[in-house]
Amino acid sequence: MSNYNIQEMIQKNKSNKGAFVEKSIPVILFLITSVSVLATIGILYTLISQSLEFFSRESFTTFITSADWNPYGAEPEFGIWALIMGTLKVVVIATVFAVPVGLGAAIYLSEYATERLRKVIKPVLEVLAGIPTVVYGFFAINFVTPVLQSIWSEISLYNAVSAGLVVGIMIIPMIASLSEDALSAVPNSMREGSLGMGATRLETTFKIVLSAAVSGIIASIVLAVSRAIGETMIVSIAAGSTPNASLDITSSLQTMTGFIVQITSGDAAYGSSLYFSLFAVGMTLFVITFAMNIISQWITKRYREEY
């Protein structure tokens, strides 16, 4: 066999291998992508099927309208609004604290900080995102709560204020980082045009840059709020485990995630209504966070500015 024929065979084999790889890669990537889709379907199936089992035993109307949550009583009561109100109190406090701080940090990093300072501050700020939430929880109950009690004598050991403030600290990096990215994406020509028309730097920042980046900023806030709604360890440690639908923020409460932690720690017998209530609460939490994400996407598309 001549050298030419051997080289032709080698080239043909390489070509066949290349074609096989080209055809295989899309299939492999599709299978990898399918993992997340299948996981989502599996989670939804578990939540829906187990929630239906719960509602076959307990009234759905009572569940979504009542504020009495006492699953351990002689006659168990499952009114989800007690847990929703507990979650909302923590989330509102966290949002009120985190939005001004996170947005202020984003504005400073984007509009006022030097490049050298930005490279130092932003990574330090984002370190907060890497701290385990259980550490935040112990920080809340061992530091924040005693400080609050020294200022506000009526506040109890477990309360919404301490948990809300620390959840707010946890979501600051998300708001600051995403908002800073949105602000930095605004073209410098808009800043230069505003300054050239005689506007001050402050006026340019708040009337031009913020207006142009509003979709990204609102989306970052909505995503941060979704993260706060789903927070578990901080509220389990610092907020307490007493379901109540009152507006009192100084006493113990229980959030939806706090209840889920309590049940999964072994408080419920398998197959009982209390056990299946875990999935009903989880489904409620899923619906709320899903709705928040849909709102975030809608806001982003509705107010997105193309440059």
C-alpha positions in Angstrom: 0.0 0.0 0.0 1.4 3.3 -1.1 2.1 6.2 1.3 -0.6 8.2 -0.5 -3.2 5.6 0.3 -2.1 5.4 4.0 -2.3 9.2 4.3 -5.7 9.2 2.7 -7.0 6.5 5.2 -5.6 8.5 8.1 -7.3 11.7 6.8 -10.5 9.8 6.3 -10.4 8.5 9.9 -9.8 11.9 11.3 -12.7 13.3 9.2 -15.0 10.5 10.6 -13.9 11.2 14.1 -14.4 14.9 13.7 -17.9 14.4 12.3 -18.8 12.1 15.2 -17.6 14.7 17.7 -19.5 17.4 16.0 -22.7 15.4 16.1 -22.1 14.2 19.7 -21.4 17.6 21.3 -25.0 19.0 20.8 -26.5 15.8 22.2 -24.2 15.9 25.3 -25.0 19.6 25.9 -28.7 18.9 25.5 -28.5 16.2 28.1 -26.7 18.5 30.4 -29.3 21.2 29.9 -32.0 18.7 30.5 -30.8 18.0 34.0 -32.0 21.4 35.3 -35.3 21.0 33.4 -35.9 17.5 34.8 -34.9 18.6 38.3 -37.5 21.4 38.1 -40.2 19.0 36.9 -39.3 16.6 39.7 -39.5 19.3 42.3 -42.9 20.5 41.0 -44.2 17.0 40.8 -43.2 16.4 44.5 -44.7 19.6 45.7 -47.9 19.4 43.8 -48.6 15.7 44.5 -47.9 16.0 48.2 -49.8 19.3 48.5 -52.8 17.6 46.9 -52.6 14.9 49.5 -52.6 17.5 52.2 -55.6 19.3 50.8 -57.5 16.1 50.5 -57.3 16.0 54.3 -57.5 19.7 55.2 -59.6 22.6 53.7 -57.9 24.5 51.0 -60.1 27.6 51.7 -59.2 27.6 55.4 -55.5 27.2 54.4 -55.4 30.3 52.2 -57.8 32.5 54.2 -57.2 31.7 57.9 -54.5 33.3 60.1 -54.7 30.6 62.8 -51.7 28.2 62.5 -51.6 25.6 65.3 -50.7 22.3 63.7 -49.8 20.7 67.1 -53.2 21.2 68.8 -55.9 18.6 69.6 -57.7 20.1 66.6 -54.9 21.2 64.2 -55.4 24.6 62.5 -53.6 25.3 59.2 -54.0 29.0 58.3 -51.0 29.9 56.2 -51.4 33.7 56.8 -49.7 33.4 60.2 -46.6 32.2 58.4 -46.9 34.6 55.5 -47.2 37.6 57.9 -44.1 36.4 59.7 -42.2 36.2 56.4 -43.5 39.5 55.3 -42.4 41.3 58.5 -38.8 40.0 58.1 -38.7 40.7 54.3 -40.1 44.3 54.7 -37.6 45.2 57.4 -34.8 43.6 55.3 -35.9 45.5 52.2 -36.2 48.9 53.9 -32.7 48.5 55.3 -30.9 46.9 52.3 -32.3 48.9 49.4 -30.9 52.4 50.5 -27.6 50.8 51.6 -27.1 48.6 48.5 -28.2 51.3 46.1 -26.1 53.9 47.8 -23.1 51.6 47.5 -23.8 50.9 43.8 -24.1 54.6 43.1 -20.8 55.3 44.8 -18.9 52.5 43.1 -20.3 53.4 39.7 -20.3 57.2 39.8 -17.8 58.4 42.4 -15.2 55.8 43.3 -11.9 55.7 41.5 -11.1 52.6 39.4 -8.5 51.6 42.0 -10.9 52.0 44.9 -13.6 50.2 43.1 -11.4 47.2 42.6 -10.9 47.0 46.3 -14.4 47.8 47.6 -16.5 45.7 45.3 -14.8 42.4 46.1 -14.9 43.2 49.8 -18.6 43.9 49.5 -19.2 40.7 47.7 -17.5 38.7 50.4 -20.7 39.1 52.4 -22.4 36.9 49.8 -20.0 34.1 50.6 -20.7 34.0 54.3 -22.8 31.0 55.4 -26.3 32.0 56.4 -26.0 30.1 59.7 -23.2 32.5 60.6 -25.5 35.4 59.9 -28.1 33.7 62.2 -25.7 33.5 65.1 -24.5 37.1 64.4 -28.1 38.2 64.7 -28.9 36.5 68.0 -25.6 37.0 69.7 -24.8 40.6 68.6 -27.7 42.4 66.8 -30.4 41.3 69.3 -28.4 42.4 72.4 -27.7 45.7 70.8 -31.3 46.2 70.0 -32.4 45.2 73.5 -30.0 47.8 75.0 -31.8 50.4 72.9 -35.3 49.0 72.8 -36.2 47.3 76.1 -39.5 45.9 74.8 -37.9 43.7 72.2 -37.7 40.0 73.0 -34.8 37.6 72.3 -36.5 36.3 69.2 -38.0 39.1 67.0 -38.5 40.3 63.5 -36.3 43.3 63.7 -33.0 41.5 64.4 -33.8 38.8 61.8 -34.9 41.4 59.2 -31.8 43.6 59.7 -29.4 40.7 59.2 -31.3 39.3 56.2 -31.0 42.9 54.9 -27.2 42.7 55.4 -27.1 39.4 53.6 -28.9 40.8 50.5 -26.9 44.0 50.3 -24.2 42.5 48.0 -26.9 41.3 45.5 -28.5 44.7 45.3 -25.2 46.6 45.2 -23.5 44.3 42.6 -26.4 44.0 40.2 -27.3 47.7 40.5 -23.7 48.7 40.0 -23.6 46.6 36.8 -26.8 48.3 35.6 -25.4 51.8 36.3 -22.1 51.0 34.7 -23.9 49.9 31.6 -25.2 53.4 31.0 -23.1 55.0 28.2 -20.7 57.7 29.3 -22.0 59.8 26.4 -25.2 60.4 28.4 -23.2 61.5 31.5 -21.1 63.8 29.3 -24.1 65.2 27.5 -25.8 66.0 30.9 -22.7 67.6 32.3 -22.2 69.6 29.1 -25.7 71.0 29.4 -24.7 72.4 32.8 -26.1 69.8 35.2 -24.1 69.0 38.3 -22.7 65.5 38.9 -25.4 64.8 41.5 -28.2 65.9 39.1 -26.6 63.7 36.4 -26.5 60.7 38.7 -30.0 60.9 39.9 -31.9 62.3 36.9 -30.0 60.7 34.0 -28.0 57.7 35.1 -30.5 56.3 37.6 -33.4 56.8 35.2 -31.5 55.0 32.4 -30.7 52.1 34.7 -34.0 51.8 36.4 -34.9 48.4 34.9 -31.7 46.8 36.1 -32.0 48.4 39.6 -35.6 47.3 40.1 -34.8 43.8 38.9 -31.9 43.6 41.4 -34.2 44.6 44.2 -36.9 42.1 43.2 -34.4 39.3 43.0 -32.9 40.3 46.4 -36.4 40.3 47.9 -37.0 36.8 46.5 -33.8 35.8 48.1 -34.9 37.2 51.4 -38.3 35.4 51.2 -36.5 32.1 50.8 -34.0 32.7 53.6 -34.0 29.9 56.1 -31.2 29.7 58.7 -31.2 33.4 59.8 -35.0 33.4 60.5 -34.9 30.0 62.1 -32.2 31.1 64.6 -33.1 34.7 65.2 -36.9 35.1 64.6 -38.3 32.3 66.7 -41.0 29.7 66.1 -44.2 31.3 67.3 -46.7 31.7 64.4 -48.7 35.0 64.6 -50.4 37.2 62.1 -50.0 40.4 64.1 -48.0 43.4 63.0 -45.9 43.3 66.2 -42.2 43.2 65.2 -40.8 42.9 68.7 -41.9 39.4 69.6 -41.2 35.9 68.4 -42.7 34.9 65.0 -42.3 32.1 62.5 -41.8 32.3 58.8 -42.6 29.7 56.1 -39.0 28.6 55.8 -38.7 28.5 59.6 -41.7 26.1 59.8 -40.2 23.9 57.1 -36.9 23.6 59.1 -38.9 22.7 62.2 -40.8 20.0 60.5 -37.8 18.5 58.7 -36.0 18.3 62.0 -38.2 15.4 63.0 -41.3 17.0 64.6 -43.8 15.3 62.3 -44.7 11.6 61.8 -44.4 10.5 58.2 -47.8 10.4 56.5 -49.5 12.7 59.0 -51.3 15.9 58.1 -48.5 17.8 59.8 -46.0 16.1 57.6 -47.9 16.9 54.4 -48.4 20.5 55.5 -44.7 20.8 54.9 -45.3 20.5 51.1 -48.3 22.8 51.2 -46.1 25.5 52.8 -43.3 24.8 50.4 -45.7 25.1 47.4 -46.9 28.5 48.7 -43.3 29.6 49.0 -42.6 28.4 45.5 -45.5 30.3 44.1 -44.5 33.5 45.8 -40.9 33.4 44.7 -41.9 32.3 41.2 -44.2 35.3 41.0 -41.4 37.6 42.2 -39.1 36.2 39.4 -41.8 36.7 36.8 -42.3 40.3 38.0 -38.5 40.9 37.8 -38.4 39.6 34.2 -41.4 41.7 33.2 -39.9 44.8 34.7 -36.5 44.2 33.0 -38.2 43.8 29.6 -40.6 46.6 30.1 -38.2 49.3 31.1 -35.0 48.0 29.4 -33.0 50.7 27.6 -31.1 49.6 24.5 -27.8 51.4 23.9 
